[in-house]
Amino acid sequence: MLIVDDNASNCRILTLQTRQWGMNPRDTQDGAKALEWLRAGKQFDLAILDLRNARHGWSHAAGEIRKLPDGTALPSCC
């Protein structure tokens, strides 16, 4: 699971919770870092992005994720 949120507390909470569910989360507060991981071939079954924080351009990052070869396989909502 990929977690992208500029709030460190949110990242920590989501990481801890998803680990308890048996997931293997990787979190960052930087949308560019998430794209770097994906472009390097790191694969995720699910991504949670805080798209409400427009100053980080994460809605742009979400669009860029969709352009990657495996990006369309990620579920999307909202």
C-alpha positions as CSV (number, residue, x, y, z in Angstrom):
1,M,0.0,0.0,0.0
2,L,1.2,3.5,-0.9
3,I,0.3,6.3,1.5
4,V,0.9,9.9,0.6
5,D,-0.1,12.7,3.0
6,D,1.8,15.8,4.0
7,N,0.7,15.3,7.6
8,A,3.2,13.1,9.4
9,S,0.6,12.0,12.0
10,N,-1.8,10.8,9.3
11,C,1.0,8.9,7.6
12,R,2.0,7.2,10.9
13,I,-1.6,6.3,11.8
14,L,-2.4,4.9,8.4
15,T,0.9,3.0,8.4
16,L,0.3,1.5,11.8
17,Q,-3.3,0.6,11.0
18,T,-2.6,-1.0,7.7
19,R,0.2,-3.1,9.2
20,Q,-2.3,-4.4,11.8
21,W,-4.4,-5.5,8.8
22,G,-1.5,-7.5,7.4
23,M,-0.6,-5.0,4.7
24,N,2.9,-3.8,3.8
25,P,2.6,0.0,3.6
26,R,5.1,2.5,2.4
27,D,4.5,6.1,3.3
28,T,5.8,9.5,2.2
29,Q,4.8,13.1,2.7
30,D,6.0,14.0,-0.8
31,G,4.0,13.2,-3.9
32,A,7.2,13.5,-6.0
33,K,8.8,10.8,-3.9
34,A,5.8,8.5,-4.5
35,L,6.1,9.0,-8.2
36,E,9.9,8.3,-8.0
37,W,9.2,5.0,-6.3
38,L,6.5,4.1,-8.9
39,R,8.7,5.1,-11.9
40,A,11.5,3.0,-10.4
41,G,9.3,-0.1,-10.6
42,K,7.9,-0.3,-7.0
43,Q,4.4,-1.8,-7.3
44,F,1.5,-1.2,-5.0
45,D,-2.0,-2.8,-4.9
46,L,-3.5,0.2,-3.3
47,A,-2.7,3.9,-2.9
48,I,-4.1,6.5,-0.5
49,L,-3.3,10.1,-1.5
50,D,-4.5,13.2,0.4
51,L,-5.8,15.1,-2.6
52,R,-7.2,17.9,-0.6
53,N,-3.8,19.5,-0.2
54,A,-3.5,21.1,-3.6
55,R,-0.3,23.0,-2.7
56,H,1.6,19.8,-3.1
57,G,0.2,19.1,-6.5
58,W,-1.0,15.6,-5.5
59,S,-4.0,15.7,-7.8
60,H,-1.3,16.1,-10.5
61,A,0.6,13.2,-9.0
62,A,-2.6,11.1,-9.1
63,G,-2.9,11.8,-12.8
64,E,0.7,10.9,-13.3
65,I,0.3,7.6,-11.4
66,R,-2.6,6.7,-13.8
67,K,-0.2,7.2,-16.8
68,L,2.3,4.7,-15.5
69,P,2.0,1.1,-16.9
70,D,0.5,-0.3,-13.7
71,G,-1.2,2.9,-12.7
72,T,-4.6,2.1,-14.2
73,A,-4.7,-1.1,-12.1
74,L,-4.9,0.8,-8.8
75,P,-8.5,1.3,-7.6
76,S,-9.7,4.9,-7.4
77,C,-12.3,6.7,-5.5
78,C,-13.3,10.3,-4.9
